[in-house]
């Protein structure tokens, strides 16, 4: 199994909110432009815009933003940091989250959507069991 997939399945997926996973699935299907690669949030996670509303996010942050109704850049960035920390702990490897994050950011968008969608659907299905 690819490293990104293992980190998704064992590190991130079990800890993400169901509503967020469903929102991520919908964004992947519709190619929603508010799901984007290369940054955690838009606007970027900077102190000067911490109270600004989130306009877009990476896959992990998207789950918190849309699933937990996190409105501000600061709240979404905090969710992302916690999710990464929890994934690293679950994987018992410092910075294990990077295997997924680098794959997500570096994979061409169509390929990323094609590969991540079934993983998200698998996770949603497992949430119900």
C-alpha positions, 0 to 999 in steps of 0.5 A: 500500500502506498504511504499516502494511503496508509497515512490517510486510512490509519492516521487521518480518516478515523479521526475526521468528522463524518460531516466533513468527510461527506463535504470532502466527498462532494467537493471531490465529485464536483471538483469544487474550487474551494478544495485546493492543493498547495496550502492549508487555507485561503486566506493563508494562515497568518496572524493578520488574517486569523479572524477572516473567513475561510474561502478554501482549504486542503483536504484535511482542513476542508473536513473541519471547515465544512464538517465542524463549521469552522469559520475563521482561518485561525479555527481552521488552522488549529483543526489542521494542526491537531489533525496532523498531530493526531495522525502522527501519534496514530502512525507512531512516526514524527511528521507521518502526516507529510506522506499524505499531505505531500501526495495531496499537494503534488499529485495532479488534480484529476489524478488526486480526485480520482484516487482520493474519492474512493478512499473518502467513500470507504471512510464514510462507509466505515463510519457507519459500522 
